[in-house]
Amino acid sequence: MALDTDTTAAEDLVRSLYRLGLVQREIARHALAELGSQGFTALAIVQKHGPVRIGDIAQWLSVDGSVASRQVAALAAAGYVRREPDPEDRRAHRITVTERGSHVLTVSHRRMVAAFAGALAGWTEEEVVALAEQLDRLRADFARAPEPPDTQEIRP
């Protein structure tokens, strides 16, 4: 059954997703204390795909290059990544994860898993798997969805 974008179910889902921001903030506060959620994601991208250029990181994060550059600068200042000249273009740099960065990713990941395991202690394994599958489906469907129509400017 297809949902009309104006349906109550879609509105309820949007509200629930807004409230997930609380979960994200708790994860960043406890599990990702050294990195924050954005730093963790940027570092994880470098770990998985590195060495990479800042433009690649920006593309994977869906952010402006200046945002990715600031995140990489913070990660480099903390000793989690290093910049190396790009052998194909000496004007550019490739970013790689340091041993310290790899360690903090591992520790942060373990903290996130522990935080979720505690929060989901009353859930069955099947419920957790079903939620993960539905979230993956939502992400994939959202990525394939057409751009929403332009909205009119909100006036006071």
N, C-alpha and C positions, 0 to 999 in steps of 0.2 A: 504494500500500500504506500503510495507516494504521499508525502506531506506537502501541503501548501505552506509557503513561508509565513503566512499570517496565522497559522493554527496555534492553538494554545500549547500543544505538545512541543512545537519548535520554540515557542517563547519560554516554556519551562526548561528546555534543554539549554538555551542561551543563559538563563539565570543560573542554572546549575554549573555551567562552565565558568561563569564569572566567580562563583563561590569557590571554584577549584583554585582560584588565586590564593586563598588562605592556605591550601595544602602546599602550593609552590613556595610561598613565603616561609612556611614552617620548615620545609626541606632546606631551603637556602640558609635559614637561620641555624639549624642544627647539623644537618648532614653535610652541607656544603660551606661550612663556616669559613674556610680559607679562600673559597673561590666565588661564592654566590652562584646562582643558577646560570647566568650568562657566561661567567668565566669557566664554569664546568663544561658547558656545551662547547665553547670555543676550544678549550683544551682537548676535549674528547674528539673534536673534528681533526685537530692537528695530530693527535695520537693515531687515529684511524687512517687518515689520508696523507699524512705528512711524508716528506716535506711539502708544504703548500705555500702559496702566495697569500697575502692578506686579501686580495680580491676573491680568491677561492673561499676563504673563510666567510667573507661577507655574503657571498652567494649562498653558501650552505645555511647560514644563519638568517638569510633574507633581511639583511640590514645594509645600510649605507657603508661604503668603504671606510669612512671616517670613524664610524662606530666600531667596526672590526679592528681598525688600527689602534684605537684607544684600548680595546680589550687586550690585544696582543701586547701593547706597551705595558699594561698592568701585569700581564702574565710574565713578560720578560723581566720586569723590575723585581718580581717575586722569585725569579729564578726557575720558573716552570717551563719556559720555552727559550730557545735561542734563535737568533736571526743569522742566516748564513747567506753569502752572496749567491745569487741564482747563476749557475754556470751558463745558462742560455742567454741571460740578460743581466749584465753586471750592475745595471741601474736598479734592479729589483732584488728582493730578498726572498728566501724560502724560510719558512718557520718550521722548526722541529721541536719535539718535546724533550726536555732534559730528564735525567734520572729522577730528580726531585719532582718534576711535573708528573711523571708516570706514577710515582709513589702517592702523591696527593690525589690523583685520579682514583687509584685503587682504594685508598682509605675512604674517600668521599663516596665512592660507589657502595662500599660495604656499609657505611652509615645510612645511605638511602635505603638499601635493602632491609637493614635492621629497623629503620623507622617505619617502613611499609609493613614489614612482618608484624610489628607491634600493633599498628593501627588495624590491620586486617586479621588479627588473631581470631576473631569470631566468624570469619568467612571460611567456607569450604574451599578446597583447592579448585574445584570446578567453578565456583563463583569468581575466583580470582582470574582463572584462565578465560572465562567468558567475558569478564570486564576488559581484559587486555585485548582480546579479539575484537570486541566492539569498539574500543578506542582506536585500534589500528584501522578498522573499517571506516570510522568517522574521519580519521586523518586522510586516508586514501580518497574517500568520497569528496571531502572538502577540497583536496588538491585538484580533483578532476572537475569540480563544479565550475560553471561559467561565472564570470565576474558578475557581481550583483549590479543591478541598474544604478545609475547615479542617483544619489539622494539629494533632495533639495536642501539648501542651506537652512539650518535651524535659526529662526529669528526669535529674539526675545519678545 
